[in-house]
Amino acid sequence: MKLILTCEHAGHEIPDTYKKHFNNKAVLKTHRGYDLGALDLFQHLKPLSDASYFSTTSRLLVELNRSLFSKQLFSEFSNGLSKNEKSEILETYYFPHRTEIEYKIAEYVKNKQHVLHLSIHSFTPNLNGEERKGDIGLLYDSRRKKEQEFCKEFKSVLLKQASNLNVRFNYPYLGKADGFTTFLRKQFPTNYLGIEIEVNQKFVKKNTMSLKLKQTLFNTINNLKSTQSIF
């Protein structure tokens, strides 16, 4: 079994060419601009992976976790760019990230290896004045039995270490909604599990995730990987 780690919202960088379109610089450092603490968690888990990929380009320039047809692909800051500028952004930032990962999965699957893809994210504790009641979300496609079984086992192993955590399935988003793992499931209907791990940003301080939580997640993934029973 091969473990691939990705982090699509690792940073809030805007290339110099496009900075003039972002008159509201402050928004880039909020949850809208990137996933706070996600890169820190990703780097902590990286030693467990067989391949790992991250992007520090802000999701407000182009949303790597959305399909080309999505209305969220470009934000209100980048949506007004010309067709040529958008094509350049896609060719420079969007396709390289997604294609490299897709090719790596294809290589593993071609060699008859199973792939577990964990996409690392974080979510804001409050959205539009509403508190989000969850510590960790495990996003999967409920129509895929293996993904469902994996997430149940993940939760079980996690809670044995930290029983106080509120671990929820398909929260705060649905795993079958438009996203990179959703796209990859269509490309690889067998030998591929695509799971998004969402961590509440209340565990983040100065863009650093709680060490205790990082280690708990590390131990959980290491345990599951070593059992080789997820497929």
C-alpha positions as CSV (number, residue, x, y, z in Angstrom):
1,M,0.0,0.0,0.0
2,K,1.3,3.4,-0.9
3,L,0.4,6.5,1.1
4,I,0.2,9.9,-0.8
5,L,-0.2,13.1,1.2
6,T,-1.3,16.3,-0.3
7,C,-2.0,19.8,0.9
8,E,-3.8,22.0,-1.6
9,H,-4.2,25.1,0.6
10,A,-0.8,25.2,2.3
11,G,-0.2,29.0,1.9
12,H,-1.5,32.4,0.8
13,E,1.1,33.4,-1.8
14,I,0.1,35.6,-4.7
15,P,2.6,35.9,-7.6
16,D,3.8,39.4,-8.3
17,T,2.1,39.5,-11.6
18,Y,-1.3,39.3,-9.9
19,K,-0.8,41.2,-6.7
20,K,-2.4,44.3,-8.1
21,H,-5.7,42.5,-8.3
22,F,-5.7,41.9,-4.5
23,N,-6.5,45.3,-3.0
24,N,-7.6,43.5,0.2
25,K,-4.3,42.0,1.3
26,A,-5.6,41.1,4.8
27,V,-8.0,38.5,3.5
28,L,-5.2,36.4,2.2
29,K,-4.1,35.6,5.7
30,T,-7.6,34.5,6.8
31,H,-9.2,31.1,6.4
32,R,-10.4,32.3,3.0
33,G,-6.8,32.7,1.7
34,Y,-5.4,29.4,3.0
35,D,-5.9,26.6,5.5
36,L,-4.2,27.7,8.7
37,G,-2.0,25.1,10.3
38,A,-2.5,22.6,7.4
39,L,1.0,22.8,6.1
40,D,2.5,22.4,9.6
41,L,0.4,19.2,10.0
42,F,1.3,18.0,6.5
43,Q,5.0,18.4,7.3
44,H,4.6,16.5,10.6
45,L,2.9,13.6,8.7
46,K,5.2,13.6,5.7
47,P,7.7,11.0,7.0
48,L,4.8,8.4,6.8
49,S,4.2,9.1,3.1
50,D,5.6,7.4,0.0
51,A,4.9,10.6,-2.0
52,S,3.9,14.1,-0.8
53,Y,2.8,17.3,-2.6
54,F,1.7,20.8,-1.4
55,S,0.9,24.2,-2.9
56,T,1.5,27.5,-1.2
57,T,-0.4,29.5,-3.9
58,S,-3.5,31.1,-2.4
59,R,-6.8,29.5,-3.1
60,L,-8.0,33.0,-3.9
61,L,-5.9,33.0,-7.0
62,V,-7.1,29.6,-8.2
63,E,-8.8,26.9,-6.2
64,L,-6.8,23.6,-6.6
65,N,-9.5,21.7,-4.8
66,R,-12.2,22.4,-7.4
67,S,-12.8,21.1,-10.9
68,L,-12.5,23.3,-14.0
69,F,-16.3,23.7,-14.3
70,S,-16.6,24.9,-10.7
71,K,-17.8,28.5,-10.1
72,Q,-15.3,28.6,-7.2
73,L,-12.3,27.9,-9.4
74,F,-11.5,31.6,-9.4
75,S,-12.4,34.0,-6.6
76,E,-13.9,37.5,-6.8
77,F,-10.3,38.7,-7.0
78,S,-9.3,36.6,-9.9
79,N,-12.5,35.9,-11.7
80,G,-12.3,39.2,-13.6
81,L,-9.0,38.4,-15.2
82,S,-8.8,37.9,-19.0
83,K,-9.2,34.5,-20.6
84,N,-5.5,34.4,-21.4
85,E,-4.5,35.3,-17.8
86,K,-6.8,32.6,-16.4
87,S,-5.3,30.1,-18.8
88,E,-1.8,31.1,-17.7
89,I,-2.7,30.6,-14.0
90,L,-4.1,27.2,-14.7
91,E,-1.1,26.1,-16.7
92,T,1.3,27.5,-14.1
93,Y,-0.3,26.6,-10.8
94,Y,-3.4,24.4,-11.2
95,F,-2.4,21.6,-13.7
96,P,1.1,21.0,-12.5
97,H,0.0,20.2,-8.9
98,R,-3.0,18.0,-9.9
99,T,-1.3,16.3,-12.8
100,E,1.8,15.3,-11.0
101,I,-0.3,13.6,-8.3
102,E,-2.5,11.9,-10.8
103,Y,0.5,10.5,-12.6
104,K,2.0,9.2,-9.4
105,I,-1.2,7.4,-8.5
106,A,-1.4,6.0,-12.1
107,E,2.1,4.7,-11.7
108,Y,1.3,2.9,-8.5
109,V,-2.0,1.5,-9.7
110,K,-0.4,0.3,-12.9
111,N,2.0,-1.7,-10.8
112,K,-1.0,-3.2,-9.0
113,Q,-0.4,-1.3,-5.8
114,H,-3.1,0.1,-3.6
115,V,-3.1,3.9,-3.0
116,L,-4.3,5.7,0.1
117,H,-4.5,9.4,-0.6
118,L,-4.9,11.7,2.5
119,S,-5.6,15.3,1.6
120,I,-4.8,17.6,4.6
121,H,-7.1,20.6,5.3
122,S,-8.3,22.8,8.2
123,F,-11.5,24.6,8.7
124,T,-12.5,27.8,10.5
125,P,-14.3,27.3,13.9
126,N,-16.9,29.9,13.1
127,L,-18.5,30.5,9.7
128,N,-21.0,33.3,9.1
129,G,-21.6,33.6,12.8
130,E,-22.2,29.8,13.3
131,E,-20.0,27.7,15.5
132,R,-18.8,24.5,13.8
133,K,-19.1,21.7,16.4
134,G,-16.4,19.2,15.4
135,D,-12.7,18.7,16.0
136,I,-11.7,16.5,13.1
137,G,-13.7,15.8,10.0
138,L,-13.1,12.7,7.8
139,L,-14.5,13.3,4.3
140,Y,-15.2,10.3,2.0
141,D,-17.6,9.1,-0.6
142,S,-20.3,7.0,1.3
143,R,-21.0,5.1,-1.9
144,R,-17.5,3.6,-1.7
145,K,-17.5,0.9,1.0
146,K,-13.7,0.8,1.5
147,E,-13.5,4.5,2.1
148,Q,-16.3,4.3,4.6
149,E,-14.7,1.3,6.4
150,F,-11.3,3.1,6.5
151,C,-12.8,6.2,8.1
152,K,-14.6,4.2,10.7
153,E,-11.3,2.4,11.6
154,F,-9.5,5.7,11.5
155,K,-12.0,7.2,14.0
156,S,-11.7,4.1,16.3
157,V,-7.9,4.2,16.4
158,L,-7.9,7.9,16.9
159,L,-10.3,7.9,19.8
160,K,-8.3,5.1,21.6
161,Q,-5.6,7.7,22.0
162,A,-7.8,10.8,22.5
163,S,-11.3,9.9,23.5
164,N,-12.2,13.6,24.1
165,L,-12.0,14.5,20.4
166,N,-15.2,15.0,18.4
167,V,-14.5,13.2,15.2
168,R,-17.2,13.5,12.5
169,F,-17.8,11.9,9.2
170,N,-18.3,14.2,6.1
171,Y,-18.1,17.3,8.2
172,P,-18.0,20.2,7.8
173,Y,-18.2,19.3,4.1
174,L,-19.5,16.3,2.1
175,G,-16.7,14.0,0.8
176,K,-18.6,13.4,-2.5
177,A,-18.8,17.2,-3.3
178,D,-16.7,18.7,-6.0
179,G,-13.0,18.3,-5.0
180,F,-9.7,16.8,-6.0
181,T,-10.4,13.4,-4.4
182,T,-13.8,13.3,-6.1
183,F,-12.0,13.8,-9.5
184,L,-9.4,11.2,-8.7
185,R,-12.0,8.6,-7.7
186,K,-13.4,8.8,-11.2
187,Q,-9.9,8.3,-12.7
188,F,-9.1,5.4,-10.4
189,P,-12.3,3.4,-9.5
190,T,-10.2,0.6,-8.0
191,N,-7.1,0.5,-5.8
192,Y,-7.6,4.1,-4.7
193,L,-9.0,5.6,-1.5
194,G,-9.3,9.4,-1.4
195,I,-9.9,10.8,2.1
196,E,-9.8,14.5,3.2
197,I,-8.8,15.2,6.8
198,E,-10.3,18.4,8.1
199,V,-8.9,19.8,11.4
200,N,-10.6,22.6,13.3
201,Q,-8.4,25.7,13.3
202,K,-9.1,26.1,17.0
203,F,-6.1,23.8,17.4
204,V,-3.9,26.3,15.5
205,K,-1.8,29.1,16.9
206,K,0.4,31.3,14.7
207,N,-0.1,28.9,11.8
208,T,1.1,26.0,13.9
209,M,-1.0,23.0,14.8
210,S,-1.2,21.6,18.3
211,L,1.7,19.2,18.8
212,K,-0.4,16.8,20.7
213,L,-3.0,16.6,18.0
214,K,-0.3,16.2,15.3
215,Q,1.3,13.3,17.1
216,T,-2.1,11.7,17.7
217,L,-2.9,11.9,13.9
218,F,0.7,10.6,13.1
219,N,0.2,7.6,15.4
220,T,-3.2,6.9,14.0
221,I,-2.1,6.9,10.3
222,N,1.1,4.9,11.2
223,N,-1.0,2.3,12.9
224,L,-3.5,2.0,10.0
225,K,-0.7,1.9,7.4
226,S,1.2,-0.8,9.2
227,T,-1.9,-3.1,9.4
228,Q,-2.2,-3.1,5.6
229,S,-5.8,-4.2,6.2
230,I,-7.6,-1.1,4.8
231,F,-8.0,-2.6,1.3
